[in-house]
Amino acid sequence: MPAYNEEQRLVRTLAELAEHLRAEVGVTVCVFLVDDGSVPPISDDVVPASHALRVVLARHEVNLGQGAAIETARRLALDPRFASEEGAFDAYVTMDSDGQHRPQDVQALALAVTRGVDVALGNRFAGGSDVPSSRRVLLTLARLFERLTTGLTLSDAHNGLRAFSPRAIGRMQLRQNRMAHATEITRRISLASSAGREAERLRLVEVPVAVRYTDESLAKGQKASGAVAIVVDLFQGFLFGKGS
């Protein structure tokens, strides 16, 4: 869970997740919360008291970008020091810290992975999300762009709610620090889903989720100008051999 200057909404997000877990027997969630250079830094007090929710707080001294924060969390999740008493995790989920994503959708994606798929991607258009028209147009263009650049046809693009199996997340190393990481993830999924040997291919599904839009989240969300920055980042990555 990446977070940048989100402490108030982050508190609500973690509290909602902890409350949801109270009704789940035998489920333990470890949140790798990455403070991506927030000013002031996120306080340790944001962690709710819950037997089923463990929070590991990591900090970037400066703001590096959402992609860098997700990569930090990915490395922590694969670190044996943070394995549970039962061993490695069953599913690795990325979600936003600003309250856009619902705990029940996080659980639905994780369940899809535990039932046998390697990658479960949230589809906001199939889950009753009230997507504003301006955002719908931008996401349609993003979906077409990703189809052209990655070869993968998805119903939703740049949805931060994703779940991976342990073997899949081990192949999702990110080099794009900023928002271009979303297309980089899609590209890596595409390459791994069409690997030469069937045993090496990743199995992919899309799961309906509901994204909650507010004035705050729309103000901080991706804009058309950000799409230009993504293209520039991806071009530089491929130019210097970092996009594979």
C-alpha positions, -999 to 999 in steps of 0.1 A, spaced: 0 0 0 18 32 -12 9 64 6 20 100 0 5 128 21 -26 106 28 -25 102 66 -62 111 73 -76 90 45 -50 63 52 -63 60 88 -98 54 75 -86 29 50 -67 8 76 -95 10 101 -120 -2 74 -97 -30 65 -93 -40 102 -131 -39 107 -137 -61 77 -112 -87 90 -130 -90 124 -157 -111 106 -131 -133 89 -120 -164 108 -85 -176 101 -75 -148 78 -44 -127 86 -33 -97 65 1 -81 66 1 -46 51 34 -34 37 27 3 40 52 25 22 54 62 32 67 77 0 82 108 14 51 123 30 55 157 47 51 153 76 60 116 77 32 92 84 30 86 121 33 51 136 0 58 154 -20 52 122 -18 14 127 -51 1 141 -52 -24 170 -62 -56 153 -52 -92 159 -58 -100 122 -40 -70 107 -3 -66 109 13 -34 94 50 -31 84 58 6 79 86 14 55 97 50 46 112 67 16 131 98 27 120 116 -4 90 112 -28 101 86 -54 67 78 -70 40 52 -67 59 26 -87 89 29 -64 67 25 -34 50 -6 -48 84 -21 -56 96 -15 -21 65 -33 -8 70 -61 -32 106 -67 -20 95 -66 16 68 -92 9 93 -115 -6 117 -111 23 117 -142 45 120 -120 76 84 -110 72 69 -144 65 41 -155 88 44 -184 112 27 -205 85 52 -195 59 49 -175 27 18 -155 18 -11 -169 -2 -18 -138 -22 -1 -104 -27 -25 -75 -33 -18 -39 -43 -43 -13 -32 -45 25 -28 -44 41 6 -69 69 -1 -101 49 4 -110 43 -33 -108 5 -28 -131 -16 -7 -119 -44 17 -144 -68 3 -129 -63 -32 -94 -69 -18 -106 -102 -4 -123 -111 -37 -91 -107 -56 -71 -126 -30 -96 -155 -32 -93 -157 -70 -56 -162 -65 -60 -188 -38 -83 -207 -61 -57 -212 -87 -50 -181 -109 -17 -162 -108 -30 -127 -115 -64 -112 -106 -70 -76 -119 -98 -54 -107 -124 -43 -133 -142 -12 -121 -165 -12 -151 -180 -46 -142 -184 -38 -105 -209 -9 -104 -184 19 -101 -198 54 -107 -170 64 -130 -171 101 -140 -174 106 -178 -140 125 -180 -123 96 -162 -140 70 -183 -127 87 -215 -92 88 -201 -93 51 -190 -106 41 -225 -76 58 -241 -53 41 -215 -68 7 -223 -62 12 -261 -26 24 -254 -19 -6 -233 -33 -30 -259 -10 -15 -285 22 -14 -263 17 -46 -243 -5 -68 -265 -28 -75 -235 -65 -68 -239 -81 -58 -206 -115 -43 -196 -99 -19 -172 -65 -1 -173 -44 13 -145 -66 0 -117 -45 -1 -86 -63 -31 -72 -44 -62 -83 -36 -96 -68 -7 -120 -75 3 -154 -65 38 -158 -49 53 -171 -81 37 -142 -101 48 -114 -78 84 -127 -80 83 -119 -117 69 -84 -113 100 -63 -106 94 -27 -113 118 -2 -129 93 26 -135 92 48 -104 62 69 -114 27 62 -129 42 44 -159 46 14 -135 10 4 -142 18 -2 -179 50 -18 -170 31 -43 -148 7 -50 -177 36 -56 -200 52 -81 -176 19 -99 -171 15 -101 -209 50 -115 -214 46 -140 -186 11 -150 -198 25 -160 -232 57 -177 -220 71 -205 -242 63 -234 -218 28 -237 -205 39 -245 -170 57 -211 -169 27 -191 -181 7 -169 -157 -31 -175 -155 -50 -142 -155 -86 -132 -146 -104 -99 -142 -126 -95 -111 -155 -70 -108 -147 -43 -82 -162 -10 -72 -140 20 -71 -153 49 -49 -148 83 -64 -147 115 -43 -138 151 -50 -105 145 -32 -96 113 -51 -105 129 -84 -83 159 -76 -53 137 -69 -60 111 -96 -44 107 -130 -51 134 -155 -46 138 -192 -13 156 -187 -1 126 -167 -6 104 -197 21 123 -215 45 118 -186 38 80 -187 46 78 -224 78 97 -219 88 74 -190 80 43 -210 99 56 -240 130 63 -219 128 29 -203 127 11 -236 153 34 -251 178 25 -223 169 -11 -221 148 -10 -189 114 -18 -204 117 -55 -209 
